[in-house]
Amino acid sequence: MRRVSIGEIILDINREEEDLITKLTYLNTHYDFKIFRASNGIFTPNYFDAIMLSLDKFFDSYKNKPENFEQKIGMLKESDEYRDAGLSSYSQSRIENRVLKAFEIFKP
């Protein structure tokens, strides 16, 4: 989005829509809502962010290997480093640190 906002590239909304539908279909086909839930069953926004951003970044590596992506989800949920990233619950630095840690975990 940064490149779009500075005019470096043009936003192709149709391609973005197709890309989003492809990824949501992938998730719907291979997983259920529990991938975004903590062990207590509550929806966890930071899992949603980490999983969706990682899927977007590494989709080509996992599109034909959903079992590998599911394994990475498990690793994310068990990671103390991911859980303990940053200081404040919703601070910008904590969110960024968690996303970067998620990228490390999901990197093929």
C-alpha positions as CSV (number, residue, x, y, z in Angstrom):
1,M,0.0,0.0,0.0
2,R,2.9,2.4,0.6
3,R,4.0,2.0,-3.0
4,V,0.4,2.7,-4.1
5,S,0.0,5.8,-1.9
6,I,3.2,7.4,-3.2
7,G,2.2,6.7,-6.8
8,E,4.9,4.2,-7.5
9,I,2.4,1.6,-8.6
10,I,-1.3,1.6,-9.5
11,L,-3.8,-0.2,-7.4
12,D,-5.5,-2.9,-9.3
13,I,-8.6,-3.4,-7.3
14,N,-9.9,-6.3,-9.4
15,R,-6.7,-8.2,-8.9
16,E,-6.7,-7.5,-5.2
17,E,-10.3,-8.7,-4.9
18,E,-9.5,-11.9,-6.8
19,D,-6.4,-12.4,-4.6
20,L,-8.4,-12.0,-1.4
21,I,-11.2,-14.4,-2.6
22,T,-8.5,-17.0,-3.5
23,K,-7.0,-16.8,0.0
24,L,-10.3,-16.8,1.8
25,T,-11.4,-19.8,-0.3
26,Y,-8.2,-21.6,0.6
27,L,-8.8,-21.0,4.3
28,N,-12.4,-22.0,4.1
29,T,-11.6,-25.2,2.2
30,H,-8.8,-26.4,4.5
31,Y,-9.5,-25.1,8.0
32,D,-12.3,-23.9,10.3
33,F,-12.8,-20.9,12.5
34,K,-10.6,-22.5,15.2
35,I,-7.4,-21.4,13.6
36,F,-8.1,-17.9,14.8
37,R,-9.0,-19.0,18.4
38,A,-6.9,-19.3,21.5
39,S,-6.9,-22.4,23.6
40,N,-9.8,-20.9,25.6
41,G,-11.9,-20.8,22.4
42,I,-12.0,-17.0,22.2
43,F,-11.3,-15.3,18.9
44,T,-7.8,-13.7,19.0
45,P,-7.2,-10.7,16.8
46,N,-3.4,-11.2,16.9
47,Y,-3.7,-14.7,15.5
48,F,-6.0,-13.4,12.8
49,D,-3.4,-10.7,11.9
50,A,-0.5,-13.1,12.0
51,I,-2.2,-15.9,10.0
52,M,-3.7,-13.6,7.3
53,L,-0.6,-11.6,6.8
54,S,1.6,-14.7,6.7
55,L,-0.8,-16.4,4.3
56,D,-0.6,-13.4,2.0
57,K,3.2,-13.2,2.1
58,F,3.9,-16.9,1.7
59,F,0.8,-18.1,-0.2
60,D,2.6,-19.6,-3.1
61,S,4.6,-21.9,-0.8
62,Y,1.5,-23.2,1.0
63,K,-1.3,-23.2,-1.6
64,N,-0.6,-26.9,-2.4
65,K,0.5,-27.9,1.1
66,P,-2.2,-27.0,3.5
67,E,-0.9,-29.5,6.1
68,N,2.4,-27.5,6.2
69,F,0.5,-24.2,6.8
70,E,-1.6,-25.9,9.6
71,Q,1.7,-27.1,11.2
72,K,3.0,-23.5,11.1
73,I,-0.3,-22.3,12.8
74,G,0.4,-24.7,15.6
75,M,4.0,-23.5,15.9
76,L,2.7,-19.9,16.1
77,K,0.3,-20.7,18.9
78,E,2.9,-22.5,20.9
79,S,5.6,-19.9,20.4
80,D,6.6,-18.1,23.6
81,E,8.6,-15.6,21.6
82,Y,5.5,-14.7,19.6
83,R,3.3,-14.5,22.7
84,D,5.8,-12.3,24.6
85,A,6.7,-10.0,21.7
86,G,6.5,-6.3,22.8
87,L,5.3,-4.7,26.0
88,S,1.8,-3.3,25.8
89,S,-1.1,-5.4,24.6
90,Y,-2.1,-3.2,21.6
91,S,1.0,-1.0,21.1
92,Q,2.2,-0.5,17.6
93,S,5.6,-1.9,18.4
94,R,4.1,-5.1,19.9
95,I,1.9,-5.6,16.8
96,E,4.9,-5.1,14.5
97,N,7.1,-7.4,16.6
98,R,4.4,-10.1,16.5
99,V,4.0,-9.9,12.8
100,L,7.7,-10.1,12.2
101,K,7.9,-13.1,14.5
102,A,5.0,-14.7,12.6
103,F,6.8,-14.2,9.3
104,E,9.8,-16.0,10.8
105,I,7.6,-18.9,11.9
106,F,5.7,-19.2,8.6
107,K,8.7,-18.7,6.3
108,P,9.0,-21.9,4.3
